[in-house]
Amino acid sequence: MKIQSSEFYTSSARVSECPDNNLPEFAFIGRSNVGKSSLINSLCNKKSIAKTSSKPGKTLLINHFIINKSFFIVDLPGYGFAKISKKEKEKIKNIHENYFKNRKQLFSALLLIDIRLEPQKIDLEFMEYINKLFVPFILIFTKSDKLKKSEASKRIQTYSEEIKRNWEKSPQIIISSAKNRIGLDDILVFINKSIEEFKKN
């Protein structure tokens, strides 16, 4: 798959305000400052289709981007913010729950993990959370350009071992870098395969 067109579609404060159509959706979600907006920008070949900020917690809305006029990339509010109010944290929690429980157009979540860090409890808990809601998901490790290949491989191995403690089968893993455009083709292959498999059924 090649991205021929990518456009910002709409922002929604509530799941009930999301686009009322049947286009497939692929939801990008991750911890604060994981590089979600940068990855979406790189994937869509546009510098600022998704707003980036050095201040974690900027994305408090559900942002839809229409790709090739055939599916949506959805930028969900991140989790794990330390410097926002309890009220805002509760709002984000409710958005996640309502989206994952009620958005029938969702094909898969793409859970972003900072490859530079040891396995974080909050990421593992979120993985368990969406699994309990029966949401299909894959893991996208971001910022691989910040590590040597050997270091990145060790991080993946550590994470895989952590996952095996509680999971029979590990989710698909893609290593990415928005800066060096690593893993972008793999993400598009995954999206295309998901859509094609759905059409067959």
Stockholm file with secondary structure:
# STOCKHOLM 1.0

chainA/1-201         MKIQSSEFYTSSARVSECPDNNLPEFAFIGRSNVGKSSLINSLCNKKSIAKTSSKPGKTLLINHFIINKSFFIVDLPGYGFAKISKKEKEKIKNIHENYFKNRKQLFSALLLIDIRLEPQKIDLEFMEYINKLFVPFILIFTKSDKLKKSEASKRIQTYSEEIKRNWEKSPQIIISSAKNRIGLDDILVFINKSIEEFKKN
#=GR chainA/1-201 SS CCCCCEEEEEEESSGGGSCCSCCCEEEEEEBTTSSHHHHHHHHTTCTTSSCCCSSTTCCCSEEEEEETTTEEEEECCCBCCSSSCHHHHHHHHHHHHHHHHHCTTEEEEEEEEETTSCCCHHHHHHHHHHHHTTCCEEEEEECGGGSCHHHHHHHHHHHHHHHHTTCSSCCCEEECBTTTTBTHHHHHHHHHHHHHHHHHC
#=GC SS_cons         CCCCCEEEEEEESSGGGSCCSCCCEEEEEEBTTSSHHHHHHHHTTCTTSSCCCSSTTCCCSEEEEEETTTEEEEECCCBCCSSSCHHHHHHHHHHHHHHHHHCTTEEEEEEEEETTSCCCHHHHHHHHHHHHTTCCEEEEEECGGGSCHHHHHHHHHHHHHHHHTTCSSCCCEEECBTTTTBTHHHHHHHHHHHHHHHHHC
//
